Amino acid sequence: MLDVTPERLACLLETAPVGAVACLTMLSETVRHEAARTVAEHLCRGLGEVDRDQLALPL
């Protein structure tokens, strides 16, 4: 099960590519869209990381 908490999301946002985070405020819609996609991909990768101490049990 994914452990999505405000603390986890905050940590991931703090480690997101700085250039992409800064570009979220740009005037160009295209640049903002690409920046949002980059940050979203970073979040997805971070949330998809498996905790090695957690047992994977079949459902």
C-alpha positions as CSV (number, residue, x, y, z in Angstrom):
1,M,0.0,0.0,0.0
2,L,1.3,3.5,-0.8
3,D,2.1,5.6,2.2
4,V,1.0,9.1,0.9
5,T,1.3,11.6,3.7
6,P,1.8,15.3,3.7
7,E,5.3,14.8,5.1
8,R,6.2,12.4,2.2
9,L,4.8,14.7,-0.4
10,A,6.6,17.7,1.1
11,C,9.9,15.8,1.1
12,L,9.4,14.8,-2.6
13,L,8.6,18.4,-3.5
14,E,11.7,19.6,-1.8
15,T,13.8,17.2,-3.9
16,A,12.1,18.0,-7.2
17,P,14.2,19.6,-9.9
18,V,14.6,23.2,-8.9
19,G,14.4,24.4,-12.5
20,A,11.0,22.7,-13.0
21,V,9.6,24.0,-9.7
22,A,10.7,27.6,-10.7
23,C,9.1,27.2,-14.2
24,L,5.7,26.5,-12.6
25,T,5.3,30.3,-12.3
26,M,6.4,31.2,-15.9
27,L,4.0,33.1,-18.1
28,S,4.2,30.6,-21.0
29,E,1.6,28.0,-20.7
30,T,3.8,25.5,-22.6
31,V,6.7,26.0,-20.2
32,R,4.3,25.7,-17.2
33,H,2.8,22.5,-18.6
34,E,6.3,20.9,-19.1
35,A,7.4,21.9,-15.7
36,A,4.2,20.5,-14.1
37,R,4.8,17.2,-16.0
38,T,8.4,17.1,-14.8
39,V,7.4,17.7,-11.1
40,A,4.6,15.1,-11.4
41,E,7.0,12.5,-12.8
42,H,9.3,13.1,-9.9
43,L,6.4,12.7,-7.5
44,C,5.3,9.5,-9.2
45,R,8.8,8.0,-9.1
46,G,9.2,8.9,-5.4
47,L,5.8,7.5,-4.5
48,G,6.5,4.3,-6.4
49,E,9.6,3.5,-4.5
50,V,9.3,0.3,-2.5
51,D,10.1,0.3,1.2
52,R,12.5,-2.6,1.4
53,D,11.5,-3.2,5.1
54,Q,7.9,-3.7,4.0
55,L,6.8,-7.2,3.1
56,A,5.0,-7.6,-0.2
57,L,2.0,-9.8,0.6
58,P,-0.3,-11.2,-2.0
59,L,-3.9,-9.9,-2.0
